[in-house]
């Protein structure tokens, strides 16, 4: 008896290829960070490594600008990029990750490289969430991850100037996030530019999005008003919340 072979759809092949690309790209970035870490470990190569990172950061920013222009041009011309791997948006996102790694490594040396060892896998996971799950869970995951990073900063800086700046900036960004969610809901869950749909959130769980912004803002305020120790434990609160949301949306995906 012959077995019937399962034929994958173009969309499934596209998602699979994107997942493999994200893993490969993240692996290459981690390798680059390892070389930078080794360069910082020797006094003779310290300044060379820093200059290389600065140059890579500037080049990455230029690639981000080029990617944005490329994506905007594709949208205006009505070019279908649904199943294309190499697009302006992918170039801009990848270059933005490289820019963050390069400038952080150049500014904070070995400590910056260590921080990027966490940032790169976290960014890769967010990309995978964006490709596999609904856009509202991606937004929840991004806000929660940023909240966890904020708690880490607060746990290291206490009530200093850095903590105050991080708190104010995070609250402002959360306000912008809430306003964006309200705007998307008012538009019926879809945002289009040039006839191309950029955001499709018709079935989004808007109460959960608002709750995520609220719990993140509450943690930020509590962390600043209390102590670095409380901020440290709030890291686990943020990621426990993210884990619960991951279970909830995974069950919905089944």
Buried (B, 14 or more C-beta within 10 A) or exposed (E): EEEEEEEEEEEEEBBEEBBEBBEEBBEEBBEBBEEBBEBBEEEEBBEEBBEBBBEBBEBBBEBBEBBBEBBBEBBEEEEEBEEEEEBBBBBBBBBBBBBBBBBBBBEEBBEBBBBBEEBBEBBBBBBBBBBBBBBBBBBBBBBBBBBBBBBBBBBEBBBEEEBEEBBEEBBEBBEEBBEBBEEBBEEEBEBEEEEBEEBBBEEBBBEBBBBBBEBBBEBBEBBBEBEBEBBBEBBEBBBEBBEEBBEBBEEEEE
